[in-house]
Amino acid sequence: MSGIIRADVSGAAAALGTAELLDLYAPADRAQPCIRVNFIQSLDGSATVADLSGALGSPADKAVFDVLRAVSDVVLVGAGTARAEGYGALTVGDSFASWRRAAGLSEHPAMALVSGRLALDPASDLFAKSPTPPLVFTTASAPREARTRLSEVATVIDAGDEHGRVDPSLVRTALLDRGLAQVLCEGGPSLFGDLIAADLVDEFCLTLSPMLEGGTGPRIAAAHGDPAVGLPHAMRLAHLLRSDSMLLTRWVRPRDEATDA
C-alpha cells in the first residue's frame, strides 16, 4: 500500500499495513484524555508548499493521516486551515467505520472547529454533509449574524478568554464533557501554538517530507501574546517510521508511560 516500514532495535525492518498502523496509533486507554497533534513539514521547516500542506504529502503520509482520524473521538481544526485546505464532511472509509463499530465507537469521529470570527460557510459540505453537526468553538464577541447562521447546522460554543481569543483549555474541557477524550488536532499553526502555550499537547505526530520549500512558507506553530508564555516542553520519541525518504514520527510527553519506541 504505502510502503511504510518500521525498524526495530536489531535493525530488522517490518512492513506495516493498515491493521498494524491501527494497532500502533490506537490509544491504549481511551478513557485517558489525550490531545494529539498531527503535522507535516518540509526539510527546511515549512508547513506548506504554495499555501497547502497537502503538497508536502505522499501515500504514506495519507495512510497515517487516515488512521489517526479513525482512532480519534474528535478532529479539532482551526477555521483558517479548514478553509485553506478545503475541508469537507468528516467521514472515514468503510473499513475504518467497521473498526470503529467493533471498538464501540461511532462510525465517524466528531468534527470540531475553532473560529473567533465565525467566518465559515454553513452551506459548505463541512456542515451540510456532516454525519453529525460539527462543534464550533468561538468567543462571546463573535458576530451575532454569523452565530445565528451557523447555529442551524452546528453546535456553537463560547470558549473565549479575556483577550477575545478562543481558550484551548476551555475547548478541552467542553470536549471532555461530551465524552470526546481522544482529540486529534490538525492545525493550523495558530491553534497549535495556543495548545503549546497552554501545555495541552500530549502527543505530536510529525511527518518530515523530503522536500526543500525555500523559506516562504509558515512554521507549523505560531506564537501569540506574551513570548514568555509556553516555555519549551520536552517530548520523547515513541516511534519512527519510514517510507522511502519520508519520515513519520510520533512524540509523547515524558510523563507518558508508553514504551513502544
Secondary structure as GFF3:
##gff-version 3
##sequence-region A 1 261
A	DSSP	beta_strand	5	7	.	.	.	ID=ss1
A	DSSP	beta_strand	13	15	.	.	.	ID=ss2
A	DSSP	alpha_helix	18	25	.	.	.	ID=ss3
A	DSSP	beta_strand	34	42	.	.	.	ID=ss4
A	DSSP	three_ten_helix	53	56	.	.	.	ID=ss5
A	DSSP	alpha_helix	59	70	.	.	.	ID=ss6
A	DSSP	beta_strand	74	78	.	.	.	ID=ss7
A	DSSP	alpha_helix	79	84	.	.	.	ID=ss8
A	DSSP	alpha_helix	94	102	.	.	.	ID=ss9
A	DSSP	beta_strand	110	114	.	.	.	ID=ss10
A	DSSP	alpha_helix	125	128	.	.	.	ID=ss11
A	DSSP	beta_strand	135	138	.	.	.	ID=ss12
A	DSSP	alpha_helix	144	150	.	.	.	ID=ss13
A	DSSP	beta_strand	155	158	.	.	.	ID=ss14
A	DSSP	alpha_helix	168	177	.	.	.	ID=ss15
A	DSSP	beta_strand	182	185	.	.	.	ID=ss16
A	DSSP	alpha_helix	189	197	.	.	.	ID=ss17
A	DSSP	beta_strand	203	209	.	.	.	ID=ss18
A	DSSP	beta_strand	236	243	.	.	.	ID=ss19
A	DSSP	beta_strand	246	252	.	.	.	ID=ss20
###
